[in-house]
Amino acid sequence: MSIDVQSLEKVYDNLSFAIDKLPEEKRSLFLTKLVLLLSNEIKDGEKICSLIHEALVFEA
């Protein structure tokens, strides 16, 4: 199941706002905590690792 575009944009906006609000030195910790919280909701370690790799490749 995919997220609809409007909801995805809302997630993007909220994430951008949260990241911009933090001091630069705390952004990595925030993102790590967020991934761990989302991982707890998804409950599929292989999928989460695959998505992490996908995000890394996307940024390369």
GULOZA-527091 format. One record per residue: residue number from 1; residue in one letter; x, y, z negated of N, C-alpha, C, O in turn. Coordinates in steps of 0.05 Angstrom, whole numbers, plus 32768, in hexadecimal, padded with zeros to 4 digits. Each point is the difference from the previous one (the first is absolute). Layout:
+-----+-----+------+------+------+------+------+------+------+------+------+------+------+------+
!   n ! res !  n_X !  n_Y !  n_Z ! ca_X ! ca_Y ! ca_Z !  c_X !  c_Y !  c_Z !  o_X !  o_Y !  o_Z !
+-----+-----+------+------+------+------+------+------+------+------+------+------+------+------+
! NUM !   A !    X !    Y !    Z !    X !    Y !    Z !    X !    Y !    Z !    X !    Y !    Z !
...
+-----+-----+------+------+------+------+------+------+------+------+------+------+------+------+
//
This chain:
+-----+-----+------+------+------+------+------+------+------+------+------+------+------+------+
!   n ! res !  n_X !  n_Y !  n_Z ! ca_X ! ca_Y ! ca_Z !  c_X !  c_Y !  c_Z !  o_X !  o_Y !  o_Z !
+-----+-----+------+------+------+------+------+------+------+------+------+------+------+------+
!   1 !   M ! 8011 ! 7FE9 ! 8000 ! 7FEF ! 8017 ! 8000 ! 8012 ! 8019 ! 8000 ! 8013 ! 8002 ! 7FF0 !
!   2 !   S ! 7FE7 ! 8010 ! 8022 ! 8010 ! 8019 ! 8002 ! 7FF1 ! 8016 ! 7FF2 ! 7FE8 ! 8000 ! 7FFC !
!   3 !   I ! 8027 ! 8014 ! 7FFB ! 7FF5 ! 8018 ! 7FF4 ! 7FF8 ! 8013 ! 8017 ! 800E ! 8002 ! 8014 !
!   4 !   D ! 7FDB ! 800B ! 7FE8 ! 7FF7 ! 8013 ! 8015 ! 8012 ! 8019 ! 8000 ! 800E ! 8006 ! 7FED !
!   5 !   V ! 7FF2 ! 8007 ! 802A ! 8013 ! 8017 ! 8004 ! 7FFB ! 8016 ! 7FEC ! 8014 ! 800B ! 7FF6 !
!   6 !   Q ! 7FD4 ! 7FFB ! 8003 ! 7FFA ! 8015 ! 7FEC ! 800C ! 7FF9 ! 7FE5 ! 800C ! 8011 ! 7FF2 !
!   7 !   S ! 7FF1 ! 7FD6 ! 8006 ! 800B ! 7FF7 ! 7FE6 ! 801E ! 8000 ! 8001 ! 800E ! 8007 ! 7FEC !
!   8 !   L ! 7FFE ! 7FF1 ! 802B ! 801D ! 7FFF ! 8003 ! 800B ! 801D ! 7FFE ! 8015 ! 8004 ! 7FF3 !
!   9 !   E ! 7FDD ! 800F ! 8019 ! 8009 ! 801C ! 7FFE ! 7FFF ! 800A ! 7FE3 ! 8011 ! 800F ! 7FF8 !
!  10 !   K ! 7FDA ! 7FE9 ! 7FFA ! 7FFE ! 8008 ! 7FE4 ! 8017 ! 7FF4 ! 7FEF ! 800B ! 800E ! 7FEF !
!  11 !   V ! 7FFC ! 7FD9 ! 8016 ! 8016 ! 7FF3 ! 7FF2 ! 801A ! 8010 ! 8007 ! 8010 ! 8006 ! 7FEE !
!  12 !   Y ! 7FF4 ! 7FFF ! 802B ! 8018 ! 800F ! 8009 ! 8002 ! 801B ! 7FF2 ! 8015 ! 8008 ! 7FF6 !
!  13 !   D ! 7FD4 ! 8007 ! 800A ! 8000 ! 801A ! 7FF3 ! 8006 ! 7FFF ! 7FE2 ! 8010 ! 800F ! 7FF6 !
!  14 !   N ! 7FE4 ! 7FDD ! 7FFD ! 8005 ! 7FFD ! 7FE3 ! 801D ! 7FF8 ! 7FFA ! 800C ! 800A ! 7FED !
!  15 !   L ! 7FFE ! 7FE4 ! 8024 ! 801C ! 7FF8 ! 7FFC ! 8013 ! 8017 ! 8005 ! 8013 ! 8004 ! 7FF1 !
!  16 !   S ! 7FE9 ! 800B ! 8024 ! 8011 ! 8017 ! 8007 ! 7FFF ! 8014 ! 7FE9 ! 8015 ! 800B ! 7FF8 !
!  17 !   F ! 7FD3 ! 7FFB ! 7FFE ! 7FFE ! 8013 ! 7FEA ! 800F ! 7FF7 ! 7FE8 ! 800E ! 800F ! 7FF3 !
!  18 !   A ! 7FEE ! 7FD7 ! 8006 ! 800E ! 7FF6 ! 7FE8 ! 801E ! 8001 ! 8003 ! 800E ! 8007 ! 7FED !
!  19 !   I ! 7FFC ! 7FF1 ! 802A ! 801D ! 8001 ! 8005 ! 800B ! 801C ! 7FFF ! 8014 ! 8005 ! 7FF3 !
!  20 !   D ! 7FDE ! 800D ! 801A ! 8009 ! 801D ! 8000 ! 7FFF ! 800C ! 7FE4 ! 8010 ! 8012 ! 7FFA !
!  21 !   K ! 7FDE ! 7FE5 ! 7FF5 ! 7FFD ! 800B ! 7FE5 ! 8017 ! 7FF8 ! 7FEE ! 8007 ! 800E ! 7FED !
!  22 !   L ! 8006 ! 7FDB ! 8019 ! 8016 ! 7FF6 ! 7FEF ! 801B ! 800C ! 8007 ! 8005 ! 8008 ! 8017 !
!  23 !   P ! 800C ! 7FFB ! 7FD5 ! 801C ! 8007 ! 8006 ! 800C ! 7FEA ! 8011 ! 7FFA ! 7FE9 ! 7FFD !
!  24 !   E ! 8018 ! 801F ! 8014 ! 800C ! 7FED ! 8013 ! 800C ! 7FE7 ! 7FF2 ! 7FFE ! 7FEA ! 800B !
!  25 !   E ! 800F ! 801A ! 7FDE ! 800D ! 7FEA ! 7FF3 ! 7FEC ! 7FEC ! 7FF4 ! 8008 ! 7FEA ! 7FF7 !
!  26 !   K ! 7FDE ! 801C ! 8008 ! 7FEC ! 7FED ! 7FF5 ! 7FF0 ! 7FF3 ! 8016 ! 7FEF ! 7FEF ! 7FFA !
!  27 !   R ! 8015 ! 8019 ! 801F ! 7FEF ! 7FF5 ! 8015 ! 8004 ! 7FE2 ! 8005 ! 7FED ! 7FF2 ! 8004 !
!  28 !   S ! 802C ! 8005 ! 7FFB ! 8005 ! 7FE4 ! 8004 ! 7FF3 ! 7FEF ! 7FEA ! 7FF4 ! 7FEB ! 8006 !
!  29 !   L ! 800D ! 801E ! 7FE2 ! 7FF4 ! 7FF1 ! 7FEA ! 7FE2 ! 7FFF ! 8003 ! 7FF3 ! 7FEC ! 7FFC !
!  30 !   F ! 8001 ! 802B ! 800C ! 7FE3 ! 8001 ! 8005 ! 7FF8 ! 7FEC ! 8015 ! 7FED ! 7FF1 ! 7FFC !
!  31 !   L ! 8021 ! 800F ! 801A ! 7FFA ! 7FEE ! 8016 ! 8003 ! 7FE2 ! 7FF8 ! 7FF0 ! 7FEF ! 8008 !
!  32 !   T ! 8024 ! 800C ! 7FE8 ! 8004 ! 7FE4 ! 7FF6 ! 7FE8 ! 7FF8 ! 7FEE ! 7FF6 ! 7FEA ! 8003 !
!  33 !   K ! 8003 ! 8028 ! 7FEB ! 7FE9 ! 7FFA ! 7FEE ! 7FE6 ! 7FFC ! 8010 ! 7FF0 ! 7FEF ! 7FFB !
!  34 !   L ! 800C ! 8022 ! 801A ! 7FE9 ! 7FFE ! 8010 ! 7FFF ! 7FE5 ! 800F ! 7FEB ! 7FF3 ! 8000 !
!  35 !   V ! 802B ! 8005 ! 800B ! 8001 ! 7FE6 ! 800E ! 7FFA ! 7FE9 ! 7FEC ! 7FF2 ! 7FED ! 8007 !
!  36 !   L ! 8018 ! 8014 ! 7FE1 ! 7FFB ! 7FEB ! 7FEC ! 7FE3 ! 8000 ! 7FF8 ! 7FF4 ! 7FEB ! 7FFD !
!  37 !   L ! 8000 ! 802C ! 8000 ! 7FE3 ! 8001 ! 7FF9 ! 7FEF ! 7FF6 ! 8017 ! 7FED ! 7FF0 ! 7FFB !
!  38 !   L ! 8019 ! 8017 ! 801D ! 7FF2 ! 7FF6 ! 8018 ! 8004 ! 7FE2 ! 8003 ! 7FEE ! 7FF1 ! 8008 !
!  39 !   S ! 802A ! 8006 ! 7FF2 ! 8006 ! 7FE3 ! 8002 ! 7FEF ! 7FF0 ! 7FED ! 7FF7 ! 7FEB ! 8006 !
!  40 !   N ! 8005 ! 8020 ! 7FE3 ! 7FEF ! 7FF3 ! 7FEC ! 7FE4 ! 7FFD ! 800A ! 7FF2 ! 7FED ! 7FF9 !
!  41 !   E ! 8005 ! 8027 ! 8017 ! 7FE5 ! 7FFF ! 800B ! 7FFE ! 7FEC ! 8018 ! 7FEC ! 7FF2 ! 8002 !
!  42 !   I ! 8029 ! 800E ! 800F ! 8000 ! 7FEF ! 8018 ! 8003 ! 7FE3 ! 7FF8 ! 7FF4 ! 7FEF ! 800C !
!  43 !   K ! 801E ! 800B ! 7FE1 ! 8005 ! 7FE5 ! 7FF6 ! 800A ! 7FED ! 8016 ! 7FF8 ! 7FE8 ! 8000 !
!  44 !   D ! 8018 ! 8022 ! 8012 ! 800B ! 7FEF ! 8015 ! 801D ! 8009 ! 8005 ! 8005 ! 8012 ! 8010 !
!  45 !   G ! 800E ! 7FE1 ! 7FE1 ! 801C ! 8008 ! 8001 ! 800C ! 8000 ! 801C ! 800F ! 8012 ! 8008 !
!  46 !   E ! 7FEA ! 7FD9 ! 8008 ! 800B ! 7FFE ! 801B ! 7FF7 ! 8017 ! 8011 ! 800F ! 800B ! 8010 !
!  47 !   K ! 7FD7 ! 7FFC ! 7FEE ! 7FF5 ! 8016 ! 8010 ! 800D ! 801A ! 7FF8 ! 8007 ! 8011 ! 8011 !
!  48 !   I ! 7FFD ! 7FF3 ! 7FD5 ! 800C ! 8019 ! 7FF6 ! 801D ! 8002 ! 800A ! 8008 ! 8016 ! 800A !
!  49 !   C ! 8007 ! 7FD5 ! 7FF5 ! 801C ! 8000 ! 800A ! 8000 ! 8006 ! 801E ! 8012 ! 800E ! 800A !
!  50 !   S ! 7FDC ! 7FE6 ! 8004 ! 7FFD ! 8005 ! 801D ! 7FFA ! 801E ! 8006 ! 800C ! 800B ! 8012 !
!  51 !   L ! 7FE3 ! 8000 ! 7FDF ! 7FF9 ! 801C ! 8003 ! 8017 ! 8013 ! 7FF9 ! 8005 ! 8014 ! 800D !
!  52 !   I ! 800A ! 7FE5 ! 7FDF ! 8018 ! 800F ! 7FF9 ! 8014 ! 8000 ! 8017 ! 800B ! 8014 ! 8008 !
!  53 !   H ! 7FF9 ! 7FD4 ! 8003 ! 8012 ! 7FFD ! 8017 ! 7FF6 ! 8010 ! 8018 ! 800F ! 800E ! 800E !
!  54 !   E ! 7FD7 ! 7FF1 ! 7FF7 ! 7FF4 ! 800E ! 8016 ! 8004 ! 801F ! 7FFD ! 8006 ! 800D ! 8013 !
!  55 !   A ! 7FF6 ! 7FFD ! 7FD5 ! 8005 ! 801C ! 7FFB ! 801D ! 8008 ! 8004 ! 8005 ! 8016 ! 800A !
!  56 !   L ! 800D ! 7FD8 ! 7FEE ! 801C ! 8006 ! 8003 ! 8008 ! 8001 ! 801E ! 800F ! 8011 ! 8008 !
!  57 !   V ! 7FE7 ! 7FDC ! 8007 ! 8005 ! 7FFF ! 801D ! 7FF5 ! 8018 ! 800E ! 800C ! 800B ! 8012 !
!  58 !   F ! 7FDC ! 7FFD ! 7FE5 ! 7FF2 ! 8018 ! 800C ! 8011 ! 8019 ! 7FFC ! 8000 ! 8011 ! 8012 !
!  59 !   E ! 800E ! 7FF1 ! 7FD8 ! 8010 ! 8018 ! 7FFA ! 801B ! 7FFF ! 800D ! 800E ! 8015 ! 8001 !
!  60 !   A ! 7FFB ! 7FD4 ! 8008 ! 801B ! 7FFD ! 800B ! 8003 ! 800D ! 801C ! 8015 ! 8000 ! 800C !
+-----+-----+------+------+------+------+------+------+------+------+------+------+------+------+
//
